[in-house]
Amino acid sequence: MKRKQLRWDAVTENLFGIQQYRYENSAQQDAKYRRALKLLPKAMEEVLTGRQYDCMYAYYFEHKTQAQIGRELGIGAPTVNKHIQKAKARLYRVMRYSF
């Protein structure tokens, strides 16, 4: 089964519940959504640990599987999954304050 390639906008909408802003016509809501997308890369760099950042970047931007990432980093796929889940939770907490 071929893995679906994710767009970064789709990832952020799923991670942070921003999907509602996309469908509202309010200029204010659209501005908040765009601000969140601008803040996300900076938040990733500043808030995540090095390993969490590496796992998130490889998974979402390079579209690698967790097994591939694990082989490159010398860790198991379940550990990669744990790093990604913790990174998502951390980013959610940080980004929640932006809204």
URTA-V841502 format. One record per pair of residues at least 12 apart in sequence whose ideal C-beta (glycine too) atoms are under 6 Angstrom apart, sorted by sequence separation. I is the first residue (numbers start at 1). J is the second residue. D is the distance in Angstrom with one decimal. If there is no record, write none. Layout:
BEGIN
i->I j->J d->D
i->I j->J d->D
END
This chain:
BEGIN
i->21 j->33 d->4.0
i->55 j->69 d->5.8
i->66 j->80 d->4.3
i->18 j->33 d->5.7
i->66 j->81 d->5.6
i->18 j->36 d->6.0
i->55 j->80 d->5.2
i->59 j->84 d->5.9
i->55 j->83 d->4.2
i->56 j->84 d->6.0
i->55 j->84 d->5.2
i->52 j->83 d->4.9
i->56 j->87 d->4.8
i->51 j->83 d->5.5
i->52 j->87 d->3.9
i->48 j->87 d->5.2
i->47 j->90 d->5.6
i->47 j->94 d->5.2
i->43 j->91 d->6.0
i->11 j->60 d->5.4
i->43 j->94 d->5.0
i->5 j->63 d->5.7
i->39 j->98 d->5.7
i->36 j->98 d->5.6
i->15 j->88 d->5.6
i->16 j->92 d->6.0
i->16 j->95 d->5.1
END
